[in-house]
Amino acid sequence: MTTQTTLAAVADFHSVVQSRRSVRRYEPDFRIPREELETIIERAAKAAPSSSNMQPWRFLVVTDPELKQRMLPVANNQQQVVNASAVLVLLADKQMYEKADEIYGAARDAGYMTEELSRQFAENSRRTYSSIPAERLLEIIVFDAGLVAMQLMLQARAMGYDTVPMGGYNREALRELLAIPDRYHPTILLPIGKAAVPGHPTARLPISGLTYWNTIE
Ligand SMILES: Cc1cc2nc3c(=O)[nH]c(=O)nc-3n(C[C@H](O)[C@H](O)[C@H](O)COP(=O)(O)O)c2cc1C
């Protein structure tokens, strides 16, 4: 990359980050093509970090209008789940370590590590994550899901769409409605769509009051 293209990329990055806002009013008839939703997920998930690269995120994409309508009471009647083009239910997989062979096998196939190392990494990950306390495992996978959530929001924004992360829903009712197996922990709902009304500005605490240097006063 030349200096100029690097600067342009930095400017683009800032404009994407700075222009993201939670949008709650969407064009109800606008449909994001499935390929574009796949691109958002693909790009976000491909670049997100996760503990031991276990990638515990799973994506349940709800686009069916009737199903979105049935999500309304589950989501405390927040209309964005109906009007957004899609609602991505971001799940965290409590048995993500079952994909350890696949993950490290792919790294081996790509030439990133030897066969022996890939087997060791897979074995270690499987052993570690299958035996840690459930509460700690949940903490890890929910944190990782948060990392991919931010990437999803920024990727959607970069493609001209908007989102709103939502924790305001009934987890058990959602599980029931979408028949979500117990191994998947629902984190946020993420409506994605074309904004009808821009998100309103929000204030932030001054960073100086949130940052400590070397010691917490
Ligand atoms: C974990 C989480 C849960 C949230 N839940 C909801 C929600 O249920 N409904 C909603 O309208 N906004 C929800 N929000 C959005 C926040 O209100 C919003 O991010 C915050 O006010 C800052 O505004 P901004 O996103 O426009 O920068 C949630 C945000 C996060 C991170």
PDBQT file of the ligand as one rigid body, heavy atoms in Angstrom, charges set to zero:
ROOT
HETATM    1  C1  LIG A 301     -25.278  -5.242  24.910  1.00  0.00    +0.000 C 
HETATM    2  C2  LIG A 301     -26.160  -4.115  24.413  1.00  0.00    +0.000 A 
HETATM    3  C3  LIG A 301     -27.524  -4.233  24.525  1.00  0.00    +0.000 A 
HETATM    4  C4  LIG A 301     -28.358  -3.231  24.006  1.00  0.00    +0.000 A 
HETATM    5  N1  LIG A 301     -29.707  -3.418  24.023  1.00  0.00    +0.000 NA
HETATM    6  C5  LIG A 301     -30.503  -2.547  23.375  1.00  0.00    +0.000 A 
HETATM    7  C6  LIG A 301     -31.894  -2.806  23.238  1.00  0.00    +0.000 A 
HETATM    8  O1  LIG A 301     -32.418  -3.825  23.677  1.00  0.00    +0.000 OA
HETATM    9  N2  LIG A 301     -32.632  -1.890  22.580  1.00  0.00    +0.000 N 
HETATM   10  C7  LIG A 301     -32.095  -0.756  22.046  1.00  0.00    +0.000 A 
HETATM   11  O2  LIG A 301     -32.845   0.015  21.449  1.00  0.00    +0.000 OA
HETATM   12  N3  LIG A 301     -30.789  -0.473  22.168  1.00  0.00    +0.000 NA
HETATM   13  C8  LIG A 301     -29.968  -1.347  22.800  1.00  0.00    +0.000 A 
HETATM   14  N4  LIG A 301     -28.613  -1.109  22.871  1.00  0.00    +0.000 N 
HETATM   15  C9  LIG A 301     -28.045   0.072  22.216  1.00  0.00    +0.000 C 
HETATM   16  C10 LIG A 301     -27.527   1.113  23.197  1.00  0.00    +0.000 C 
HETATM   17  O3  LIG A 301     -28.594   1.793  23.778  1.00  0.00    +0.000 OA
HETATM   18  C11 LIG A 301     -26.587   2.069  22.426  1.00  0.00    +0.000 C 
HETATM   19  O4  LIG A 301     -25.501   1.343  21.910  1.00  0.00    +0.000 OA
HETATM   20  C12 LIG A 301     -26.046   3.205  23.286  1.00  0.00    +0.000 C 
HETATM   21  O5  LIG A 301     -27.097   4.023  23.755  1.00  0.00    +0.000 OA
HETATM   22  C13 LIG A 301     -25.066   4.086  22.535  1.00  0.00    +0.000 C 
HETATM   23  O6  LIG A 301     -25.624   4.579  21.324  1.00  0.00    +0.000 OA
HETATM   24  P1  LIG A 301     -25.007   4.260  19.905  1.00  0.00    +0.000 P 
HETATM   25  O7  LIG A 301     -25.019   2.767  19.705  1.00  0.00    +0.000 OA
HETATM   26  O8  LIG A 301     -25.897   4.956  18.906  1.00  0.00    +0.000 OA
HETATM   27  O9  LIG A 301     -23.596   4.771  19.868  1.00  0.00    +0.000 OA
HETATM   28  C14 LIG A 301     -27.780  -2.078  23.418  1.00  0.00    +0.000 A 
HETATM   29  C15 LIG A 301     -26.397  -1.961  23.340  1.00  0.00    +0.000 A 
HETATM   30  C16 LIG A 301     -25.595  -2.969  23.795  1.00  0.00    +0.000 A 
HETATM   31  C17 LIG A 301     -24.093  -2.845  23.639  1.00  0.00    +0.000 C 
ENDROOT
TORSDOF 0
